[in-house]
Amino acid sequence: MKQFARAFPLLILAIFLNGCATTPQADLLDVKLVNLRFAQSRVLETDAVFTLRIENESPEALRITGGVHKFYLDGTMVGKGMTSETIEVPRLSSVTQEVTVHLGNFTMARKIQPIIANKRVNTKADSLLYCEIAGHEQRVKVTHETLLDVRDFVPEPTTSAPI
């Protein structure tokens, strides 16, 4: 029994260290919003298709078997989308994935006025990815925040010289 008491902490340590070796590190994985287009609209919600870029900075390929993505404007969640498509992100590379998100029309209507007035908006994407690496299923949480200045998207007026 005494030998078991001495060996038990070593066994736990070995299991822990083995688990850490196969866990993908969230700092080597990023999910960025790169495009948005609107699809079907209904009275209470509008479907939007968000294009996400998933970046893998790891030297190992990463297989993603699904995910849940929540999107925020100025701290308010405006919608979420889920994916069940399995994709492979090659080592040291990136892929894009489209996610349909159901946006609440009333939430969006409340958020548009301050965005127009302030000319800027904080966006945040919270993603929970179900990853498979080295044959083990892992959950990886990734958050990406961006401050968008609306003025950056408004074309500047051109002046034409009189002839």
Secondary structure in CASP SS format (residue, H / E / C, confidence):
PFRMAT SS
TARGET T0000
AUTHOR 0000-0000-0000
METHOD secondary structure of the structure
MODEL  1
M C 1.00
K H 1.00
Q H 1.00
F H 1.00
A H 1.00
R H 1.00
A H 1.00
F H 1.00
P H 1.00
L H 1.00
L H 1.00
I H 1.00
L H 1.00
A H 1.00
I H 1.00
F H 1.00
L H 1.00
N H 1.00
G H 1.00
C H 1.00
A H 1.00
T H 1.00
T C 1.00
P C 1.00
Q C 1.00
A H 1.00
D H 1.00
L H 1.00
L E 1.00
D E 1.00
V E 1.00
K E 1.00
L E 1.00
V E 1.00
N E 1.00
L E 1.00
R E 1.00
F E 1.00
A E 1.00
Q E 1.00
S E 1.00
R C 1.00
V C 1.00
L C 1.00
E E 1.00
T E 1.00
D E 1.00
A E 1.00
V E 1.00
F E 1.00
T E 1.00
L E 1.00
R E 1.00
I E 1.00
E E 1.00
N E 1.00
E C 1.00
S C 1.00
P C 1.00
E C 1.00
A C 1.00
L E 1.00
R E 1.00
I E 1.00
T E 1.00
G E 1.00
G E 1.00
V E 1.00
H E 1.00
K E 1.00
F E 1.00
Y E 1.00
L E 1.00
D C 1.00
G C 1.00
T E 1.00
M E 1.00
V E 1.00
G E 1.00
K E 1.00
G E 1.00
M E 1.00
T E 1.00
S C 1.00
E C 1.00
T C 1.00
I E 1.00
E E 1.00
V E 1.00
P C 1.00
R C 1.00
L C 1.00
S E 1.00
S E 1.00
V E 1.00
T E 1.00
Q E 1.00
E E 1.00
V E 1.00
T E 1.00
V E 1.00
H E 1.00
L E 1.00
G E 1.00
N H 1.00
F H 1.00
T H 1.00
M H 1.00
A H 1.00
R H 1.00
K H 1.00
I H 1.00
Q H 1.00
P H 1.00
I H 1.00
I H 1.00
A H 1.00
N H 1.00
K C 1.00
R E 1.00
V E 1.00
N E 1.00
T E 1.00
K E 1.00
A E 1.00
D E 1.00
S E 1.00
L E 1.00
L E 1.00
Y E 1.00
C E 1.00
E E 1.00
I E 1.00
A C 1.00
G C 1.00
H E 1.00
E E 1.00
Q E 1.00
R E 1.00
V E 1.00
K E 1.00
V E 1.00
T E 1.00
H E 1.00
E E 1.00
T E 1.00
L E 1.00
L E 1.00
D E 1.00
V H 1.00
R H 1.00
D H 1.00
F H 1.00
V C 1.00
P C 1.00
E C 1.00
P C 1.00
T C 1.00
T C 1.00
S C 1.00
A C 1.00
P C 1.00
I C 1.00
END
